[in-house]
Amino acid sequence: MKQWYSGFYYLLAACLTGQPLVAQEPEFFTRKDFQLRGPVKTCVVKANYGEEHFEFDRKGRMLKSLTRYSDTDYDITYYIYEGDRLKERRDEVYRNREFDQQTSLAHFYQRDTAAHRLLEKIVSYDRNFQEQQVLEYDSIGRLQRLVRSDLEGVDETLLQYSSFKDEETVTYQLNGVVQQSVRTSHQARGKQTLTVTLTKKYLDGEPSQAEEQTYDPEGRLIGETQFTYDAGKTAFSPELTTRYAYNEDGLLLEEITRREGGEPKTRKYIYQMDGAEPGNWIRQVVTPEHTIVVRQITYYKPENPEKAADSTGG
């Protein structure tokens, strides 16, 4: 399970992975994406791959992220808002402590609400055009068409929606060739209703891989199965199954993975909390690898300390 993210365009990622798209706005990160609770201002993550620095505004939206690979190599992403909307995103690349204008990019977003259209234009810092994307939606906010153009040409992705009983399927076609389909259903299990998504991926229009993911009512991933396509049987065969368990705070506690025909392998997660209210973890130990991730967290002070004291009875 992926725990940390570098800056990237979430909306496009959702399109490519087949997650349902219902918003006409480019997505941005919030504290919730990083398992952070309360009025977090900054979070510094230290792990074996390097350091990541995150800065949030009082609404919980990310303002800045920095990924440091070494003392001389790092990337910085800035998020610029206009009201509640993301207006710009700037990705700056530094290598050997030098700012790289060619690989540093500025993303500009333009909206046409009447036409249900979102335009993203990407330009390098040395003022060279890199890419443009036009996303078109239907009247209820579902992505219908994505047109991507760069110096090498134009690609068009079309999305087709269909329903059968309690299942909804989205099929993605790139330049007329099926790339993947995503089927979403809801299943009753005891007193809970689980959400199950089955993503099938195609290569040159032929079945290739599949992945089934199950989410609990809180939206937490509790199980996933990866499949490979068996051309002889003309069917998908399970290859790897993973199950996840969480504690009362919603933090991942256990991950059990089993390859088909093999023995299960268990990975456990242990946390040290910071003592704040509601509080966040500041140290994560993963066994049996015994890898350690450390977080340094700062919080915003109340804008009105007297009102905050009254509300807590202090």
N, C-alpha and C positions, 0 to 999 in steps of 0.2 A: 504494500500500500504506500502510495507516494505521500510523504509528509510535508515536503517543502517545495516551494516553487520559485523560479526566477521570473522576472517580469516578462509577460507575453500577452498577446491579444486573446483574451478569454473567449470572446464571441466567435472568432475564427476557429479556435480550438474546439469549441462546442460543435461547430458545424462539421469539422473533420472527424470528430469522434462520434457524431450521430446523436448527441444529446438534444432533447427537444428545445427549440428556440421559440420563445414567445415574446421577447422584448425587442423593441426597435432601437435600443441603446447599446453602444459598446460597453462591455462589462469591465469593471475595475475591481481591485482587491479590497476587502474589508478585514477588520480584525477577526471576524468569524472564520475566514479562510485559513487562519493560522492558529486556530484553537486558542484564541485570546478572548478573555472576558473582562468586562468592566472598562473604565475610561483609559485604556492603554494609549500612551503617547508614542513610545519607542520600544522596539524589541530588537535585541542583538542576539543572533543565533551563532553559536560556535560549534562546529562539527569537524569531522576529519577532512571534509572537502574544502574547508575555508570558513569564511564568516559571511553572514547576511545581516544587513541592517534595514529595519523597516520603520517608517515614520507615518503616523496616522493623524488625521484631524479629529476634532471633538465628535464629529458624526460617525467616526469609525472608518472613514475612507482612507485608503493609502495615498499619501502625498509623495513619498520618495522611497525607493528601495536601492540598496547598494549590495552587490555581490562581489566579495573580495577573494580572489584566487591566490594572491600573494601580495607582498608589500608594493609591488610595482604594477600589477595587473588587476583591474577591477572594472565593473560595469555599474552605471548609475541610471535609474529610470525615474523620471519626474511625471507626475499626473497633475494636469491643470484642468480645473473645473469651471463651468459657467452655470451658476445656480446648482441644480442637482445633476447636471449632465457633464460628462467628460468631454472637454473641448479639444485637448491636445494630450499626446503622450510623447515624451522625448527620451530616447535611449542613447546614452552617451557611453562610448567605449574608450578606456584608457589602457594603453600598453606601454610598458617601460616608463610609466608616469607621464606619457605623452598622450594628448587628446587626439583620437583618430577621427578626422572629419569624414573620411570615406565610408567607414562602417558605422558611424553614429547616425541615427535616423530620427526624424520628426514625423509623427503621425497626426494628421489633421482630420477632424470629423465635421461633416456638413450634413444637415438633416432637411428633408423635404417631407413634412408631415402630411401634406395633402396627397402626395404621391406614394406615401408609405415607403420612403426610400432613405437609405443611409449611405453616404459616400465617405470612404476612407482614402486619403491620399498620403503616400509615404515618400518623403524626400530626404536625401542624405544631407549632412551638414555642409558639404561642399556644393550644395544647391543642384544636385543631379536627381532627376526623377527616378524613382526605384519601382514603384508599384501603385496601382489604384484598384480599389475594390468597391463595387456597387452592390449593395444588398437590398433586395426588394421583398416586401412583406405583403400578406393579405390583410383584409380589414380587421382580423382578430389578432394580428401581431405575429403570425407564423411566417418564418422565412420561406420564401417561394423560389427565389432565384439569386444566385451569387455570380457576378461577373468579375473576374480577376484579369487585369491587363498589366503587362510590363514590356520591356524592350524586346522580349522574345515572342510576344504574341498575346492572344486572348484565350482564356479558358472560361467555360460556362458550366456552373453546377445548378441543376434543377432538382427540386424536392417535390415528391409526390406523397400525399397523405391518404391513408385508407383506414377504415375501421371494420372490425368483425367481432360481434358480441362485445366483450369487455376489453378487447385488444385494439391498440392503435399502432399503425406501422408507418414509418417514414422511409422512403426509398430515395437514395442519392444517385444521380447520374451526372458524370463528368464528361462533357462533350459527347453525350449520347450513350455512354457506356456505364453500366451499373457499377458503382464503387462499393456501396454498402447499403444495408437496410437495418433499421432499428425498430424492434417490436416491443411495445410497453404494455404490460398487463398488471392487474392487481389481484392478489391471491389472499384469501382468508386463511390464517394459520392460528388456531386457538382464538384468542380474543383480539388478535392483531390483524391488520390488513397490510400485507407487504407489497412493495412495488418491485416488479421484475422486468429488467430490460435484456433483450437478446439482440446483440449486434452481430450481423453476418458481414464479413468482408470478402470482396471479390477481386480477382486479379485477371485483367483482360476480359472482364465479364463473367468469369467462371468462379465458383465458390472456392475460397481459400482457407479462411479462419473464422472462428466465431468466439464470442465471449458472452456469458450470461452473468448478470449482476443482480443481487437481491438487496433491497434497502428496507430498513425497518420504518415505522411510522415517523420517527424523528429524522429520517433522511440519511441515517448512517448505513454505510455498506457493511452488511453482515455475512455476505458470501459471494463468491465468484468462481466460475468454472470456465476454463479455456478449452477450446475445441480445435482440432485440425480436421481438414476435409479428407475423407477416404474415398478416392475416386473409384476404387473397385466396388465399394458398397454404396457409392453415390449418397453418402450420408456423413454427417459430422460425428466425430468420435471424441469423447472427453479425454483430455490430456493432463490437466492440472486443476486441482480443486483447492480453494482456500476459504477458511471460515474465520470470522473475526468476532471477538467479544470485547465489551466495553464496561467501564466501571460506572458508578452512579453519577460521576461528573461528565460522562460522555467521552472519556479518554480511552484510547485503545489499550486493552490489557493483554490480549492474547491473540496470536495468529497461528493457525494450524494449516499447514500446506501438505498436500499428498499428491504425488504423481500416480497416474493410473498404473496399478500393479505394484506400487512401492509402499514403503512405510511412511506414516505421517511424521512431519517435522514440526516442532512447536517453537515459536518465538514469543517470549514474554517481555512486557514493557513495565518498567518500574519508574515512578515519578516522585520528585520532591517538589512540594508546593511552596509558594512564596509567602503565605500567611495573609495576603490581602483578602478583601471581601468584594466579589465572590472568589477571587484568587485565581492564579495561573501557575502552571508548572514551570520550574526554572532549571530542572535537571531531569533528563530522561536516560535510563540505562536499559539497553536491549540485550537480553540473554538468549542463547548461549554465546553470541559473538562478543558480548560485553562492550559494545559500542556505547559511547556517551555523547549526548547532545546537551549543551548548556545554553540557557537563555538569560539575558539580562533585560529586565523590564522596568520601564518608568511609567508613571501614571500622571494624567492631568489632575491638577488641584481643582477643587470645586470652584466654579465661577462666582458663587455666592456662598462663602463658608458658613455664615450665620444660618442661612436657609438649610444648608446640608446638615448642620448640627441639630436643628430643630426636627428635621425629618427622621433622624436616627435616635432622637431622644437624648442626645449628648449635650 
